[in-house]
Amino acid sequence: MGQISDSFTILYVGLAAGIYLKPEYAIFNSRIVTAAVLFGIITVSRIVYQLVLYPDYFTPLKHIYSPAGRHWLRGNSTGFLLETPYPKLREWVKNRPDQGLIRYYMVANLERVAVTSPKALGEVLVTKVYDFEKPELVRQALRPITGDGIHLAEGEEHKTQRKNLLPAFAYRHIKNLYPVFWDKSIEMVKMIEKDLQSRKASGNNDNTVQISNWASRATLDIIGVAGMDHDFDSLRDPNNTLNQSYRKVTSSPPLIMKILFVVSLLFGNPAWVHSLPTKRNKDVKESGEVIRSVARQMIRQKKAKMEDPNSETGIDIISVALTSGTFDEENLVDQSMTFLGAGHETTASALQWAVYALCKNPNVQTRLRDEIRTNLPSADDPTPISAAAIDNLSYLHAVCSEVLRFHPSVPTTSRNAVRDTSIAGTHVPKGTTFTMSPQIINRLEELWGPDANEFNPDRFMGPGKANTGGAINNYAFLTFLHGPRGCIGQGFAKAELACLLAATVGRFHMEFKFPDAELEIREGATIAPKDGVLALLTPLEGW
């Protein structure tokens, strides 16, 4: 649809030139009236083309299966906002023709192709991975949070960056960071307990805790120490500038911004919405500048520290990147923004989902607590934790894996074809936008079995199941994607989540504050329960 958008733009420009050069053809001898009338006609024609004509008659993807029931404005969605229709998509995938691709339409008949089979996923993510790039709109939305680091890099630039950053994420390096993960996890639970004790001392017996608040602060501190050798101290100071900046940029946009974005889609250029003088745009811009400034300051401090002959080279990620000598300061700033933003927000969301799942499944919570208290040192024991102590807990590993499978923090990712190519034997032209949804693939019965839509950590228990969960294909688990564009920090994230969850479950009994409340989702850079998981935490003795 991009080529048609360009054609309409050319038409607008040609019209403006014609009115200027041939004033004798003006309606009512007025250039303004003529411009208004003709621009109105072209705009209406464009909207009719996009909403009515394109999906049925002009799409180059008519050979790809598309479900019936498309609305002229909502597309295949059920609402009028730009939202992926997950329930419908799950049903389409279940009943799809066996070709691995499904063409569907979002609001304003925005065309998307869902990649649904392991074969098709393998081509998009591995064998033809550089035929596809992140859409520019996605890049614009993420840039204030992640900078132009490895997450947004493409092609040869991405290959170079990944090669030089991989040593920082090797398992032998990650295992040295377990004590950092554990110390911050223990600091978090002790501060939660202190807060509850303080409330009780003042006569307030309400032990409600919003998990998102503590999860975000703890993971920001962890990525600060493990990624940049700097403690942001967000656990002790929740009002620090960096923490507040992330809260602003990761919050869900207000309804009016979502509506404006949908309206902008009808005119083919939604980028202008990000330029409007709204409070949301101002907050994102200012917060992005704060994050970038902090990252630059940390890089310069780290450089100075490494140049000191009496200082030891750290085990943090940026030390490894600096040692490689392949990144200039601005690129290091971008990499730091990527680690800070993507690194802490995704794990914070995962911890929220983990607590949510354990509150919903108290038998799993009890079983996990027994394993943790039997095998790990007490929260009051100052002995440094080892990677083996955490990694040897099979049920903890199973619970974390099931949380990541059942509740992926990023439910959908998208790619644009940058050249004509083919997927699963089907020709797709340049400009086609594909979506890949861990939210859907991670729960496919044909890949995971009849209990795919049940939260069941035991699927990751038993011989040969610790890493596969019994799934019949490698692409059944899509939370971290796969291949050259797969999450470079997945080992880091898994170890961090394991430590955070172990400390929390070991110290507290957890239950929902409102057990009958319907789950509502907060959508942003990641997804999580809208209330931040309001849980009643009861400190437990003996650990």
C-alpha positions as CSV (number, residue, x, y, z in Angstrom):
1,M,0.0,0.0,0.0
2,G,3.1,2.2,0.3
3,Q,3.4,2.8,-3.4
4,I,-0.2,4.0,-3.6
5,S,0.5,6.4,-0.7
6,D,3.4,7.8,-2.7
7,S,1.2,8.2,-5.7
8,F,-1.4,10.2,-3.8
9,T,1.4,12.4,-2.4
10,I,2.6,13.1,-5.9
11,L,-1.0,13.9,-6.9
12,Y,-1.3,16.4,-4.0
13,V,2.0,18.1,-5.0
14,G,0.9,18.2,-8.7
15,L,-2.4,19.7,-7.7
16,A,-0.8,22.4,-5.7
17,A,1.5,23.3,-8.6
18,G,-1.4,23.3,-11.1
19,I,-3.4,25.7,-9.0
20,Y,-0.5,28.0,-8.8
21,L,0.5,27.9,-12.5
22,K,-3.1,28.0,-14.0
23,P,-5.2,30.4,-11.9
24,E,-7.7,30.8,-14.7
25,Y,-9.1,27.4,-14.0
26,A,-9.8,28.3,-10.4
27,I,-13.3,27.6,-9.0
28,F,-15.2,30.8,-8.3
29,N,-11.9,32.6,-9.3
30,S,-10.5,31.5,-5.9
31,R,-7.4,29.5,-5.5
32,I,-8.3,28.7,-1.9
33,V,-11.8,27.3,-2.8
34,T,-10.3,25.4,-5.7
35,A,-7.6,23.9,-3.5
36,A,-10.1,23.0,-0.8
37,V,-12.5,21.3,-3.2
38,L,-9.9,19.3,-5.1
39,F,-7.9,18.3,-2.1
40,G,-11.2,17.1,-0.5
41,I,-12.0,15.0,-3.6
42,I,-8.5,13.5,-3.6
43,T,-8.6,12.8,0.1
44,V,-12.0,11.1,-0.1
45,S,-10.8,9.1,-3.1
46,R,-7.8,8.0,-1.1
47,I,-9.9,6.9,1.9
48,V,-12.3,5.0,-0.3
49,Y,-9.4,3.3,-2.1
50,Q,-7.8,2.3,1.2
51,L,-10.9,1.2,3.0
52,V,-13.0,-0.4,0.2
53,L,-11.1,-1.0,-3.0
54,Y,-7.5,-2.0,-2.0
55,P,-8.3,-5.1,0.2
56,D,-10.6,-6.7,-2.4
57,Y,-9.2,-5.6,-5.8
58,F,-5.7,-4.0,-5.6
59,T,-3.7,-5.9,-2.9
60,P,-0.8,-7.8,-4.5
61,L,-1.3,-10.4,-1.7
62,K,-4.7,-11.8,-2.9
63,H,-3.1,-15.2,-3.3
64,I,-2.6,-15.4,0.5
65,Y,-5.5,-16.7,2.5
66,S,-7.6,-14.1,4.3
67,P,-10.5,-14.8,6.7
68,A,-14.0,-13.7,5.8
69,G,-15.9,-11.1,7.7
70,R,-13.7,-8.0,7.1
71,H,-15.3,-4.7,8.1
72,W,-14.9,-1.7,5.8
73,L,-13.3,0.3,8.6
74,R,-12.3,-2.1,11.4
75,G,-10.8,-4.7,9.1
76,N,-10.7,-8.0,10.9
77,S,-10.4,-6.3,14.3
78,T,-13.3,-6.0,16.8
79,G,-12.5,-2.4,17.9
80,F,-11.6,0.9,16.4
81,L,-8.1,1.2,17.8
82,L,-4.9,-0.2,16.4
83,E,-4.9,-3.5,18.2
84,T,-3.9,-7.0,17.1
85,P,-7.1,-9.2,17.1
86,Y,-5.5,-12.1,19.2
87,P,-8.6,-14.2,19.8
88,K,-9.5,-14.1,16.2
89,L,-6.0,-14.7,15.1
90,R,-5.8,-17.7,17.3
91,E,-8.9,-19.1,15.7
92,W,-7.6,-18.4,12.2
93,V,-4.3,-20.1,12.9
94,K,-6.2,-23.1,14.3
95,N,-8.3,-23.4,11.2
96,R,-5.9,-22.0,8.6
97,P,-5.0,-23.6,5.3
98,D,-1.7,-25.3,5.6
99,Q,0.4,-22.6,4.0
100,G,2.0,-20.8,7.0
101,L,0.7,-17.3,6.2
102,I,-2.6,-15.5,6.9
103,R,-3.5,-12.1,5.5
104,Y,-5.6,-10.0,7.8
105,Y,-6.6,-6.3,8.2
106,M,-6.4,-4.1,11.3
107,V,-8.4,-0.8,11.8
108,A,-8.3,1.4,8.7
109,N,-7.8,-1.8,6.7
110,L,-4.1,-1.8,7.5
111,E,-2.8,-4.9,5.8
112,R,-0.7,-7.5,7.7
113,V,0.5,-11.0,7.0
114,A,0.8,-13.3,10.1
115,V,3.6,-15.9,10.0
116,T,2.1,-19.0,11.5
117,S,4.1,-22.2,10.7
118,P,7.5,-23.3,11.8
119,K,8.7,-23.5,8.2
120,A,7.7,-19.9,7.5
121,L,9.0,-18.7,10.9
122,G,12.4,-20.3,10.1
123,E,12.6,-18.4,6.8
124,V,11.7,-15.0,8.3
125,L,13.9,-15.4,11.4
126,V,16.9,-17.4,10.1
127,T,17.4,-18.3,6.5
128,K,16.1,-15.0,5.0
129,V,16.4,-12.9,8.1
130,Y,18.0,-9.9,6.4
131,D,15.2,-9.7,3.8
132,F,13.2,-8.2,6.6
133,E,13.5,-5.1,8.8
134,K,11.6,-3.5,11.6
135,P,8.9,-1.0,10.2
136,E,9.9,2.6,10.4
137,L,6.9,3.4,12.7
138,V,8.1,0.8,15.2
139,R,11.6,2.3,15.1
140,Q,10.3,5.8,15.7
141,A,8.3,4.6,18.7
142,L,11.2,2.7,20.2
143,R,14.0,5.1,19.5
144,P,13.4,7.4,22.6
145,I,13.7,4.3,24.8
146,T,16.3,2.1,23.1
147,G,18.4,4.5,21.0
148,D,19.8,3.3,17.7
149,G,21.6,0.3,19.3
150,I,21.5,-3.4,18.3
151,H,17.8,-3.6,18.7
152,L,17.2,-1.2,15.8
153,A,20.3,-1.9,13.7
154,E,19.7,-3.6,10.4
155,G,21.7,-5.5,7.8
156,E,25.5,-5.4,7.9
157,E,25.5,-2.9,10.8
158,H,23.5,-5.4,12.9
159,K,25.8,-8.3,12.0
160,T,28.8,-6.2,13.1
161,Q,27.2,-5.0,16.4
162,R,26.0,-8.5,17.3
163,K,29.4,-10.1,16.7
164,N,31.1,-7.6,18.9
165,L,28.5,-7.7,21.7
166,L,28.1,-11.5,21.9
167,P,31.1,-12.0,24.3
168,A,29.2,-9.9,26.9
169,F,26.3,-12.3,26.8
170,A,28.2,-15.6,26.7
171,Y,27.1,-18.0,29.5
172,R,30.6,-18.0,31.1
173,H,30.2,-14.2,31.4
174,I,26.5,-14.3,32.5
175,K,27.3,-16.8,35.3
176,N,29.6,-14.2,36.9
177,L,26.6,-11.8,37.1
178,Y,24.4,-14.2,39.2
179,P,25.6,-12.6,42.5
180,V,24.5,-9.2,41.2
181,F,21.1,-10.6,40.3
182,W,20.8,-12.2,43.6
183,D,21.9,-9.3,45.8
184,K,19.5,-6.9,44.1
185,S,16.7,-9.5,44.4
186,I,17.3,-9.8,48.1
187,E,17.5,-6.0,48.5
188,M,14.1,-5.8,46.8
189,V,12.4,-8.3,49.1
190,K,13.9,-6.8,52.2
191,M,12.7,-3.3,51.2
192,I,9.2,-4.6,50.5
193,E,9.2,-6.3,53.9
194,K,10.5,-3.1,55.6
195,D,7.7,-1.1,53.9
196,L,5.1,-3.6,55.2
197,Q,6.6,-3.4,58.7
198,S,6.5,0.4,58.6
199,R,2.8,0.3,57.6
200,K,2.0,-2.1,60.4
201,A,3.8,0.1,63.0
202,S,1.7,3.0,61.9
203,G,-1.5,1.0,62.3
204,N,-2.0,0.2,58.7
205,N,-2.4,-3.6,58.3
206,D,-2.9,-3.5,54.5
207,N,-0.1,-5.6,53.0
208,T,-1.0,-4.8,49.3
209,V,2.0,-4.4,47.1
210,Q,2.0,-3.3,43.5
211,I,4.5,-5.7,41.9
212,S,5.2,-3.5,38.8
213,N,6.6,-0.7,41.0
214,W,9.2,-2.9,42.7
215,A,9.9,-5.1,39.6
216,S,10.7,-2.1,37.4
217,R,13.0,-0.5,40.1
218,A,14.8,-3.7,40.8
219,T,15.5,-4.6,37.1
220,L,16.6,-1.0,36.4
221,D,19.2,-1.4,39.2
222,I,20.3,-4.8,38.0
223,I,20.9,-3.6,34.4
224,G,22.7,-0.6,35.8
225,V,25.2,-2.7,37.8
226,A,25.5,-5.6,35.4
227,G,25.3,-3.6,32.3
228,M,27.1,-0.4,33.1
229,D,28.9,-1.0,36.5
230,H,26.7,1.7,38.0
231,D,24.0,1.4,40.7
232,F,21.1,3.7,39.9
233,D,19.7,2.9,43.4
234,S,16.1,3.0,42.2
235,L,15.0,0.5,44.9
236,R,16.0,3.0,47.6
237,D,15.1,6.1,45.6
238,P,12.0,5.5,43.4
239,N,11.8,9.2,42.5
240,N,15.2,9.4,40.8
241,T,15.1,11.0,37.4
242,L,15.9,7.9,35.4
243,N,13.2,5.8,36.9
244,Q,10.6,8.5,36.4
245,S,11.7,9.0,32.8
246,Y,11.2,5.3,32.1
247,R,7.7,5.4,33.7
248,K,6.7,8.1,31.3
249,V,8.0,6.6,28.1
250,T,6.7,3.1,28.9
251,S,3.2,4.1,30.0
252,S,0.3,3.4,27.7
253,P,-0.5,6.4,25.4
254,P,-3.8,8.2,26.2
255,L,-6.9,7.4,24.3
256,I,-6.8,10.6,22.3
257,M,-3.3,9.7,20.9
258,K,-4.5,6.3,19.9
259,I,-7.5,7.8,18.1
260,L,-5.3,10.4,16.3
261,F,-3.0,7.6,15.2
262,V,-5.9,5.7,13.6
263,V,-7.1,8.9,11.9
264,S,-3.6,9.5,10.6
265,L,-3.6,6.0,9.0
266,L,-6.4,7.1,6.7
267,F,-4.1,9.8,5.3
268,G,-1.2,7.4,4.9
269,N,1.3,9.2,7.1
270,P,1.0,8.5,10.8
271,A,4.4,9.9,11.6
272,W,3.0,13.4,12.1
273,V,1.2,12.2,15.3
274,H,4.6,12.0,17.0
275,S,5.2,15.6,16.2
276,L,2.1,17.1,17.7
277,P,2.6,19.4,20.7
278,T,0.9,17.0,23.1
279,K,1.8,16.3,26.7
280,R,2.5,12.7,25.8
281,N,4.9,13.7,23.0
282,K,6.6,16.2,25.2
283,D,7.1,13.7,28.0
284,V,8.5,11.1,25.6
285,K,10.9,13.6,24.1
286,E,12.1,15.0,27.4
287,S,12.4,11.5,29.0
288,G,14.3,10.2,26.0
289,E,16.8,13.1,26.3
290,V,17.3,12.3,30.0
291,I,17.9,8.6,29.3
292,R,20.4,9.5,26.6
293,S,22.2,12.0,28.8
294,V,22.5,9.5,31.7
295,A,23.8,6.8,29.3
296,R,26.4,9.2,27.9
297,Q,27.5,10.1,31.5
298,M,27.9,6.5,32.4
299,I,29.9,5.7,29.3
300,R,32.3,8.6,30.1
301,Q,32.7,7.5,33.7
302,K,33.4,4.0,32.6
303,K,36.0,5.1,30.1
304,A,37.8,7.1,32.7
305,K,37.7,4.2,35.2
306,M,39.1,1.8,32.6
307,E,41.9,4.2,31.7
308,D,43.0,4.2,35.3
309,P,45.9,1.7,35.6
310,N,44.9,0.9,39.2
311,S,41.4,0.0,38.2
312,E,40.2,-3.5,37.3
313,T,38.2,-4.2,34.1
314,G,34.7,-4.8,35.1
315,I,32.5,-7.8,34.2
316,D,29.6,-5.5,33.1
317,I,28.4,-5.4,29.5
318,I,29.8,-2.0,28.6
319,S,33.3,-3.0,29.8
320,V,33.2,-5.8,27.2
321,A,32.0,-3.4,24.5
322,L,34.6,-0.9,25.3
323,T,37.4,-3.5,25.3
324,S,36.4,-4.6,21.8
325,G,37.3,-1.1,20.5
326,T,34.7,-1.2,17.7
327,F,32.2,1.3,19.1
328,D,32.5,5.0,19.2
329,E,30.9,7.0,22.0
330,E,27.6,7.7,20.3
331,N,27.1,4.1,19.4
332,L,28.0,3.0,22.9
333,V,25.4,5.5,24.2
334,D,22.9,3.8,21.9
335,Q,23.8,0.3,23.1
336,S,23.5,1.5,26.7
337,M,20.1,2.9,26.0
338,T,19.1,-0.5,24.4
339,F,20.3,-2.5,27.5
340,L,18.7,0.0,29.9
341,G,15.4,0.2,28.2
342,A,14.8,-3.2,26.6
343,G,16.8,-5.0,29.3
344,H,14.9,-3.9,32.4
345,E,11.4,-3.4,31.0
346,T,10.9,-6.8,29.6
347,T,12.1,-8.6,32.7
348,A,10.0,-6.3,34.9
349,S,7.0,-7.4,32.9
350,A,8.0,-11.0,33.2
351,L,8.2,-10.8,37.0
352,Q,4.8,-9.3,37.1
353,W,3.4,-12.2,35.0
354,A,5.3,-14.6,37.2
355,V,3.6,-13.3,40.4
356,Y,0.3,-13.2,38.6
357,A,0.6,-16.8,37.5
358,L,1.7,-18.0,41.0
359,C,-1.2,-16.1,42.7
360,K,-3.5,-17.8,40.2
361,N,-1.9,-21.2,40.8
362,P,-1.2,-21.5,44.6
363,N,-0.2,-25.1,44.3
364,V,2.6,-24.2,42.0
365,Q,3.6,-21.4,44.3
366,T,3.8,-23.8,47.3
367,R,5.8,-26.4,45.4
368,L,8.3,-23.8,44.1
369,R,8.7,-22.3,47.6
370,D,9.6,-25.7,49.0
371,E,12.3,-26.2,46.4
372,I,13.7,-22.7,47.0
373,R,13.8,-22.9,50.8
374,T,15.3,-26.3,50.7
375,N,18.1,-25.5,48.3
376,L,19.0,-21.8,48.5
377,P,20.6,-19.8,51.3
378,S,18.3,-17.6,53.4
379,A,17.7,-14.0,52.4
380,D,19.6,-13.1,55.5
381,D,22.6,-15.2,54.6
382,P,25.4,-13.0,53.2
383,T,27.1,-15.8,51.3
384,P,27.4,-15.0,47.6
385,I,25.1,-17.1,45.4
386,S,26.5,-19.3,42.6
387,A,25.1,-19.8,39.2
388,A,25.0,-23.5,39.8
389,A,22.8,-23.0,42.9
390,I,20.1,-21.3,40.8
391,D,20.5,-23.4,37.7
392,N,20.2,-26.7,39.5
393,L,16.6,-25.8,40.7
394,S,14.6,-27.7,38.1
395,Y,11.2,-26.6,39.2
396,L,12.3,-22.9,39.3
397,H,13.6,-23.3,35.8
398,A,10.3,-24.9,34.7
399,V,8.2,-22.2,36.3
400,C,10.2,-19.4,34.7
401,S,10.1,-21.1,31.3
402,E,6.3,-21.6,31.5
403,V,5.9,-17.9,32.5
404,L,7.9,-16.9,29.5
405,R,5.9,-19.2,27.3
406,F,2.5,-18.5,28.5
407,H,2.9,-14.7,29.2
408,P,5.5,-13.3,26.7
409,S,6.3,-9.7,27.6
410,V,6.3,-8.7,23.9
411,P,3.2,-10.5,22.3
412,T,3.9,-9.5,18.7
413,T,6.7,-8.3,16.6
414,S,6.6,-7.1,13.0
415,R,8.9,-7.0,10.0
416,N,8.8,-5.3,6.5
417,A,10.1,-7.1,3.4
418,V,12.9,-4.9,2.0
419,R,12.9,-6.8,-1.3
420,D,10.7,-9.1,-3.3
421,T,11.1,-12.6,-1.7
422,S,9.1,-15.7,-0.9
423,I,8.0,-17.3,2.3
424,A,6.9,-21.0,2.5
425,G,6.8,-21.1,-1.3
426,T,4.6,-18.0,-1.5
427,H,5.7,-14.9,-3.3
428,V,5.6,-11.7,-1.3
429,P,6.5,-8.3,-2.7
430,K,8.7,-5.7,-1.2
431,G,6.9,-3.6,1.4
432,T,4.8,-6.4,2.8
433,T,4.4,-6.2,6.6
434,F,4.6,-9.4,8.5
435,T,3.7,-10.1,12.1
436,M,5.0,-12.9,14.3
437,S,3.1,-13.5,17.6
438,P,4.6,-15.4,20.5
439,Q,1.2,-14.8,22.1
440,I,-0.2,-17.2,19.4
441,I,2.6,-19.5,18.5
442,N,3.6,-20.2,22.2
443,R,0.1,-21.7,22.7
444,L,-0.5,-23.7,19.5
445,E,-2.0,-27.1,20.4
446,E,-0.4,-28.7,17.3
447,L,3.0,-27.7,18.7
448,W,2.5,-28.0,22.5
449,G,-0.3,-30.6,22.8
450,P,-3.9,-30.4,24.1
451,D,-2.9,-28.5,27.2
452,A,-1.2,-25.7,25.3
453,N,-3.6,-23.1,26.8
454,E,-3.0,-24.2,30.4
455,F,-0.3,-22.8,32.7
456,N,1.6,-26.0,33.4
457,P,5.3,-25.8,34.5
458,D,5.5,-29.6,34.6
459,R,5.7,-29.6,30.8
460,F,9.3,-28.5,31.3
461,M,10.1,-31.3,33.8
462,G,11.4,-34.7,33.0
463,P,14.1,-36.1,30.7
464,G,14.7,-34.0,27.6
465,K,12.0,-31.5,28.4
466,A,13.9,-28.8,30.4
467,N,14.6,-26.8,27.3
468,T,11.8,-27.9,25.0
469,G,8.8,-28.2,27.2
470,G,7.9,-31.2,25.1
471,A,7.1,-29.1,22.1
472,I,7.6,-30.8,18.7
473,N,9.5,-27.9,17.0
474,N,12.2,-25.4,17.9
475,Y,10.0,-22.5,16.7
476,A,7.2,-23.4,19.1
477,F,8.8,-21.1,21.7
478,L,9.0,-17.7,20.2
479,T,9.4,-15.4,23.3
480,F,13.0,-14.5,22.4
481,L,12.5,-15.1,18.7
482,H,15.3,-17.1,17.0
483,G,18.3,-16.7,14.7
484,P,20.5,-13.6,14.1
485,R,17.7,-11.3,15.3
486,G,16.9,-13.3,18.3
487,C,17.2,-11.6,21.7
488,I,21.0,-11.4,22.4
489,G,20.2,-11.0,26.2
490,Q,17.9,-14.0,26.7
491,G,20.4,-15.8,28.9
492,F,20.8,-12.7,31.0
493,A,17.0,-12.2,31.2
494,K,16.3,-15.8,32.2
495,A,18.9,-15.8,35.0
496,E,17.7,-12.4,36.3
497,L,14.1,-13.6,36.3
498,A,15.0,-16.8,38.2
499,C,16.8,-14.9,40.9
500,L,14.1,-12.3,41.3
501,L,11.3,-14.9,41.5
502,A,13.2,-17.2,43.8
503,A,13.8,-14.4,46.3
504,T,10.2,-13.2,46.2
505,V,8.6,-16.6,46.5
506,G,11.1,-17.7,49.2
507,R,10.2,-14.7,51.3
508,F,6.5,-14.1,50.8
509,H,3.2,-15.9,50.5
510,M,1.4,-14.2,47.6
511,E,-2.3,-13.9,46.7
512,F,-4.5,-11.5,44.7
513,K,-5.9,-8.5,46.4
514,F,-8.9,-8.7,44.1
515,P,-9.1,-12.4,43.2
516,D,-12.3,-12.1,41.2
517,A,-11.2,-9.1,39.1
518,E,-11.0,-9.6,35.3
519,L,-7.5,-9.4,33.9
520,E,-7.0,-6.1,32.0
521,I,-3.8,-5.6,29.9
522,R,-1.6,-2.5,29.8
523,E,-0.1,-2.1,26.4
524,G,3.1,-0.2,25.7
525,A,6.6,-1.3,24.8
526,T,5.7,-4.5,26.6
527,I,2.4,-5.8,28.0
528,A,1.6,-6.6,31.6
529,P,-1.5,-6.6,33.9
530,K,-2.9,-3.1,33.9
531,D,-3.0,-2.8,37.7
532,G,0.6,-3.7,38.0
533,V,-0.4,-6.9,39.8
534,L,-1.9,-5.8,43.1
535,A,-0.9,-8.7,45.5
536,L,-1.2,-9.3,49.2
537,L,2.3,-10.3,50.4
538,T,2.7,-12.0,53.7
539,P,6.3,-12.3,55.0
540,L,7.2,-15.9,56.0
541,E,9.5,-16.9,58.8
542,G,12.4,-19.3,58.6
543,W,14.2,-18.2,55.4
